[in-house]
């Protein structure tokens, strides 16, 4: 499935609106060698990274909620809520 980075970003933010709701900056880049996206979450001086397999990104674009990404985002939100 072909899609742009902007489309993937919009889909992730649509599926996980708490990212924006909590004021967390979000960016990503594709690691073509590992067929995985490196996701970067930042709030203030704090930063966390997560990985999203290309196949999981494809599922997201097909409106299949990414369980693994959802768990990671939950951890990111808890981390930032604690003020780390």
N, C-alpha and C positions, 0 to 999 in steps of 0.2 A: 504494500500500500504506500503510495506516494503522498507526502504531506510536508508542509513547510515547518520550520521551527516555530514560527508565529502561530500556526494552527495548533501545534502540539502544546505550546505554552497556554493558549487560550483554553484548550480542552482540559488541561490539568487544573487550571484555575477555576474552570466551570465545575469540574467534578469535586474539587477540594477548595471551596470558597473560604475556608478558615485561614488559608494562607494569607490572602489579602485582608481579611477581616481583622487579623491580628497584627497587621502592619509589617509582615515579613516580606523582605525583598527576595525574589526568586529568579534564578537564571540557570541555564544549563548549556552543556556542549556535548556533542557526540564523540565518543571514543571509538572511532571506526575499527580499530584493531580488536577491541573487545566486544564490538557490537552492543554497546551500552552507553546510555546517557549518564553524564555526571551532573547531578543536580546540586545547586548551591543555594542555601537558604541563609539570609543575613538579616539580623535585627540589631541595630546599634553597632557595637563593637564585636558582637558575637556572630559566629559563622559555623554552619554545619553543612556537611556534604552527604549525599545519598546517591545510590546507583539505581538506574532503571534500565532493564534489559530492553533492547530494541523490540523484541517480540511483545513485551508488556506494554511498551509505548504504542505499538500497533493495535493491541487490544483496547487501550484507552481510546484511541481514535475511532474504534468501532463500537464505542459506548459500553465496553465491558469494564467494569470498575476494577482497577488494579489493586488487588488485595495487598500485595507486598508493598506497593507504594503507599497505600493507605496506612499501613502499620508504620512505615517510616515517617510519614507526615504527622501521625499521631505522636510519635516520639519527638519530632522537631517542635511541635506545638507545646508539649509538656516541658521541654527544655527551656524554651523561651519564656513560658509562663512563670517558671521558677526564677527567672531573672539572671540566668547564667550568661 
